[in-house]
């Protein structure tokens, strides 16, 4: 069989875990590293199964236009009817939390009150309009917790926005969002493969908001403090037998938006209400938590892609 699995990405460290599993399962694959390149629209793409792992945080690795290049590639693939997982719709949600929240709301999923602003003065106006005691700023196109700051007053926001440490989002859009106070210092991240629930992981947030679970973030990235575990309290812990009605809503949301693989993060307030605040279509997994639990996200992704390759190209 000449057809293969094509992995579209811009970060080897986040992709090695998947390609290792594809090798383990003896599945044919090829990586498309889309930092730079061309898209020859006069030709047809190769046959195979395509899976996009393009990340909203690519610009932090000097891959500023990787999502735009990927969008062109996905449009080309979809035009020719190729089997694409996490295609153009998934990418649109990956690079815009505004689009995420609108799609989540359409699916009946509750999100924190949020106002999008462009311009420093308008960020202040947004916070005043939100009129909540505590609020968060974050980047619309983010990943890795980019731009997440907690404020308890307009004055402290002004000091940040007009100060030297203000971080301009890559797309210019800053989100001002109500702060959901949880009685517990953790959030929950639900993982899905093939649009179906795999497991939920509890993430300790006592040390900050940057919650990227990738093992690669453990090395040399102070803004992504994962894997710093103690015997008593691991930062990432997979929840045994997690079962909540939100899962059904999430699966329907993923189906409606043509997303096959994703991690969706939520927090509960003091009344037990769930607020969903992030959808990661370039989801990563924490190996320490998975080792304890005995289930592996990237293995499930590799199996899923292998099944899709077999279904689409191997006839009975």
C-alpha positions as semicolon CSV with decimal commas, in nm:
position;residue;x (nm);y (nm);z (nm)
1;X;0,000;0,000;0,000
2;X;0,150;0,335;-0,107
3;X;-0,097;0,550;0,089
4;X;0,017;0,674;0,426
5;X;-0,065;0,893;0,725
6;X;0,050;1,254;0,685
7;X;0,121;1,455;1,000
8;X;0,099;1,833;0,950
9;X;0,282;2,031;1,221
10;X;0,551;2,287;1,312
11;X;0,696;2,144;1,634
12;X;0,900;1,824;1,636
13;X;0,905;1,804;2,016
14;X;0,526;1,780;2,026
15;X;0,511;1,533;1,736
16;X;0,780;1,280;1,827
17;X;0,545;1,111;2,075
18;X;0,298;1,044;1,794
19;X;0,550;0,929;1,533
20;X;0,703;0,693;1,788
21;X;0,361;0,533;1,833
22;X;0,310;0,511;1,456
23;X;0,644;0,329;1,429
24;X;0,544;0,101;1,716
25;X;0,225;0,008;1,529
26;X;0,420;-0,024;1,200
27;X;0,201;0,232;1,027
28;X;0,331;0,419;0,720
29;X;0,358;0,793;0,779
30;X;0,519;1,113;0,658
31;X;0,569;1,444;0,838
32;X;0,486;1,774;0,672
33;X;0,673;2,042;0,869
34;X;0,494;2,361;0,764
35;X;0,716;2,646;0,873
36;X;0,784;2,755;0,515
37;X;0,688;2,605;0,181
38;X;0,473;2,626;-0,129
39;X;0,129;2,494;-0,216
40;X;0,104;2,406;-0,584
41;X;-0,267;2,449;-0,648
42;X;-0,226;2,318;-1,005
43;X;-0,150;1,968;-0,877
44;X;-0,343;1,709;-0,677
45;X;-0,222;1,611;-0,329
46;X;-0,107;1,255;-0,259
47;X;-0,353;0,991;-0,143
48;X;-0,365;0,920;0,227
49;X;-0,500;1,026;0,565
50;X;-0,402;1,374;0,685
51;X;-0,390;1,491;1,046
52;X;-0,316;1,853;1,136
53;X;-0,137;1,935;1,461
54;X;-0,085;2,300;1,381
55;X;-0,054;2,512;1,694
56;X;-0,176;2,859;1,787
57;X;0,155;2,917;1,968
58;X;0,370;2,857;1,658
59;X;0,484;3,221;1,655
60;X;0,664;3,163;1,987
61;X;0,893;2,925;1,798
62;X;0,961;3,175;1,514
63;X;0,704;3,002;1,293
64;X;0,488;3,310;1,259
65;X;0,303;3,215;0,940
66;X;0,279;2,839;0,989
67;X;-0,099;2,850;1,061
68;X;-0,161;3,059;0,750
69;X;0,043;2,818;0,537
70;X;-0,140;2,526;0,695
71;X;-0,477;2,685;0,619
72;X;-0,376;2,697;0,252
73;X;-0,265;2,333;0,259
74;X;-0,586;2,223;0,428
75;X;-0,798;2,410;0,174
76;X;-0,605;2,231;-0,104
77;X;-0,651;1,891;0,060
78;X;-1,020;1,943;0,128
79;X;-1,082;2,071;-0,226
80;X;-0,950;1,738;-0,356
81;X;-1,158;1,533;-0,115
82;X;-0,874;1,397;0,094
83;X;-0,949;1,252;0,438
84;X;-0,844;1,530;0,673
85;X;-0,869;1,521;1,052
86;X;-0,864;1,852;1,240
87;X;-0,901;2,036;0,912
88;X;-0,973;2,398;0,828
89;X;-1,261;2,441;1,073
90;X;-1,055;2,299;1,360
91;X;-0,765;2,530;1,270
92;X;-0,996;2,831;1,270
93;X;-1,095;2,749;1,628
94;X;-0,736;2,668;1,730
95;X;-0,613;3,018;1,642
96;X;-0,908;3,215;1,778
97;X;-1,063;3,187;2,123
98;X;-1,340;3,420;2,005
99;X;-1,438;3,158;1,748
100;X;-1,404;2,886;2,013
101;X;-1,640;3,060;2,253
102;X;-1,899;3,136;1,986
103;X;-1,897;2,773;1,870
104;X;-1,913;2,643;2,229
105;X;-2,206;2,873;2,309
106;X;-2,386;2,758;1,994
107;X;-2,349;2,401;2,124
108;X;-2,501;2,500;2,459
109;X;-2,171;2,507;2,648
110;X;-2,123;2,781;2,907
111;X;-1,811;3,000;2,878
112;X;-1,689;3,287;3,100
113;X;-1,812;3,637;3,013
114;X;-1,555;3,772;2,767
115;X;-1,494;4,095;2,576
116;X;-1,246;4,114;2,286
117;X;-1,045;4,435;2,246
118;X;-0,790;4,579;2,005
119;X;-0,592;4,875;2,135
120;X;-0,465;4,954;2,483
121;X;-0,735;5,209;2,562
122;X;-0,999;4,963;2,448
123;X;-0,866;4,693;2,684
124;X;-0,936;4,929;2,973
125;X;-1,283;5,005;2,838
126;X;-1,350;4,632;2,804
127;X;-1,258;4,570;3,167
128;X;-1,478;4,857;3,283
129;X;-1,763;4,723;3,072
130;X;-1,720;4,373;3,209
131;X;-1,765;4,521;3,558
132;X;-1,648;4,222;3,761
133;X;-1,443;4,225;4,080
134;X;-1,163;4,012;3,933
135;X;-1,082;3,943;3,569
136;X;-0,825;3,784;3,343
137;X;-0,657;3,907;3,026
138;X;-0,544;3,655;2,767
139;X;-0,445;3,642;2,402
140;X;-0,707;3,550;2,145
141;X;-0,448;3,349;1,953
142;X;-0,246;3,187;2,223
143;X;-0,148;2,841;2,345
144;X;0,079;2,772;2,645
145;X;-0,116;3,021;2,856
146;X;0,013;3,317;2,656
147;X;-0,080;3,656;2,797
148;X;-0,279;3,520;3,090
149;X;-0,283;3,774;3,373
150;X;-0,514;3,802;3,674
151;X;-0,626;4,146;3,794
152;X;-0,833;4,262;4,088
153;X;-0,868;4,627;3,987
154;X;-0,877;4,857;3,686
155;X;-0,579;5,047;3,823
156;X;-0,361;4,734;3,824
157;X;-0,474;4,661;3,467
158;X;-0,376;5,012;3,358
159;X;-0,033;4,971;3,519
160;X;0,019;4,655;3,314
161;X;-0,130;4,771;2,984
162;X;0,056;5,104;2,980
163;X;0,373;4,959;3,130
164;X;0,682;4,802;2,976
165;X;0,576;4,441;3,040
166;X;0,259;4,450;2,829
167;X;0,257;4,166;2,581
168;X;0,088;4,242;2,247
169;X;-0,102;3,941;2,106
170;X;0,017;3,821;1,768
171;X;-0,325;3,895;1,615
172;X;-0,370;4,217;1,815
173;X;-0,676;4,088;2,003
174;X;-0,671;4,083;2,383
175;X;-0,954;3,910;2,566
176;X;-1,080;4,048;2,896
177;X;-1,260;3,769;3,079
178;X;-1,439;3,727;3,409
179;X;-1,237;3,533;3,663
180;X;-1,412;3,213;3,769
181;X;-1,331;3,152;4,133
182;X;-1,306;2,782;4,209
183;X;-1,304;2,642;4,563
184;X;-1,031;2,401;4,447
185;X;-0,700;2,507;4,289
186;X;-0,732;2,293;3,979
187;X;-0,895;2,278;3,637
188;X;-1,012;1,973;3,442
189;X;-0,903;1,885;3,091
190;X;-1,105;1,631;2,890
191;X;-0,927;1,446;2,611
192;X;-1,101;1,321;2,296
193;X;-0,980;1,104;2,009
194;X;-1,198;1,034;1,707
195;X;-1,447;1,272;1,863
196;X;-1,495;1,036;2,159
197;X;-1,399;1,083;2,523
198;X;-1,075;0,911;2,632
199;X;-1,006;1,043;2,983
200;X;-1,011;1,354;3,202
201;X;-0,706;1,493;3,376
202;X;-0,702;1,717;3,682
203;X;-0,443;1,993;3,657
204;X;-0,311;2,171;3,966
205;X;-0,319;2,548;3,909
206;X;-0,176;2,660;4,242
207;X;0,150;2,769;4,075
208;X;-0,006;2,961;3,787
209;X;-0,225;2,956;3,478
210;X;0,014;2,809;3,221
211;X;-0,129;2,460;3,178
212;X;0,037;2,308;2,872
213;X;0,071;1,935;2,946
214;X;0,339;1,861;2,685
215;X;0,652;1,689;2,812
216;X;0,855;1,920;2,587
217;X;0,741;2,215;2,798
218;X;0,923;2,075;3,097
219;X;1,259;2,178;2,954
220;X;1,365;2,541;2,934
221;X;1,017;2,695;2,932
222;X;0,948;2,877;3,258
223;X;0,607;2,982;3,127
224;X;0,489;2,624;3,096
225;X;0,573;2,463;3,433
226;X;0,452;2,109;3,382
227;X;0,582;1,785;3,521
228;X;0,714;1,946;3,839
229;X;0,573;1,675;4,059
230;X;0,615;1,565;4,415
231;X;0,528;1,228;4,555
232;X;0,241;1,379;4,752
233;X;0,078;1,601;4,488
234;X;0,138;1,554;4,114
235;X;0,051;1,853;3,896
236;X;-0,131;1,627;3,648
237;X;-0,358;1,345;3,763
238;X;-0,594;1,143;3,544
239;X;-0,936;1,104;3,710
240;X;-1,062;0,750;3,752
241;X;-1,409;0,684;3,602
242;X;-1,479;1,048;3,521
243;X;-1,841;1,084;3,418
244;X;-2,029;1,411;3,373
245;X;-2,309;1,528;3,139
246;X;-2,066;1,784;2,994
247;X;-1,897;1,502;2,799
248;X;-2,202;1,451;2,580
249;X;-2,214;1,824;2,502
250;X;-1,841;1,827;2,422
251;X;-1,873;1,531;2,185
252;X;-2,160;1,702;2,004
253;X;-1,958;2,024;1,982
254;X;-1,663;1,835;1,831
255;X;-1,890;1,665;1,578
256;X;-2,051;1,992;1,474
257;X;-1,709;2,153;1,420
258;X;-1,536;1,858;1,246
259;X;-1,278;1,815;1,522
260;X;-1,141;1,463;1,570
261;X;-0,872;1,515;1,836
262;X;-0,892;1,776;2,111
263;X;-0,841;1,863;2,475
264;X;-1,114;2,079;2,631
265;X;-1,053;2,260;2,959
266;X;-1,308;2,367;3,217
267;X;-1,333;2,499;3,571
268;X;-1,611;2,469;3,830
269;X;-1,722;2,766;4,037
270;X;-1,831;2,749;4,401
271;X;-2,181;2,643;4,292
272;X;-2,047;2,352;4,091
273;X;-2,125;2,515;3,755
274;X;-1,889;2,426;3,470
275;X;-1,729;2,705;3,266
276;X;-1,539;2,595;2,956
277;X;-1,258;2,831;2,859
278;X;-1,024;2,657;2,613
279;X;-1,029;2,409;2,325
280;X;-0,691;2,265;2,221
281;X;-0,710;2,103;1,878
282;X;-0,334;2,048;1,894
283;X;-0,366;1,855;2,217
284;X;-0,071;1,715;2,411
285;X;-0,051;1,463;2,692
286;X;0,147;1,431;3,014
287;X;0,344;1,106;3,018
288;X;0,379;1,091;3,397
289;X;0,003;1,103;3,450
290;X;-0,058;0,853;3,170
291;X;0,199;0,611;3,308
292;X;0,017;0,601;3,640
293;X;-0,322;0,561;3,473
294;X;-0,209;0,309;3,210
295;X;-0,371;0,480;2,911
296;X;-0,186;0,682;2,647
297;X;-0,336;0,959;2,437
298;X;-0,086;0,947;2,152
299;X;-0,126;0,571;2,126
300;X;-0,501;0,621;2,092
301;X;-0,441;0,885;1,821
302;X;-0,205;0,652;1,633
303;X;-0,457;0,368;1,651
304;X;-0,732;0,597;1,528
305;X;-0,528;0,718;1,230
306;X;-0,430;0,360;1,148
307;X;-0,794;0,252;1,150
308;X;-0,884;0,543;0,922
309;X;-0,607;0,453;0,679
310;X;-0,726;0,094;0,671
311;X;-1,091;0,191;0,631
312;X;-1,024;0,432;0,344
313;X;-0,759;0,243;0,149
314;X;-0,772;-0,127;0,227
315;X;-1,071;-0,293;0,065
316;X;-1,211;-0,619;0,194
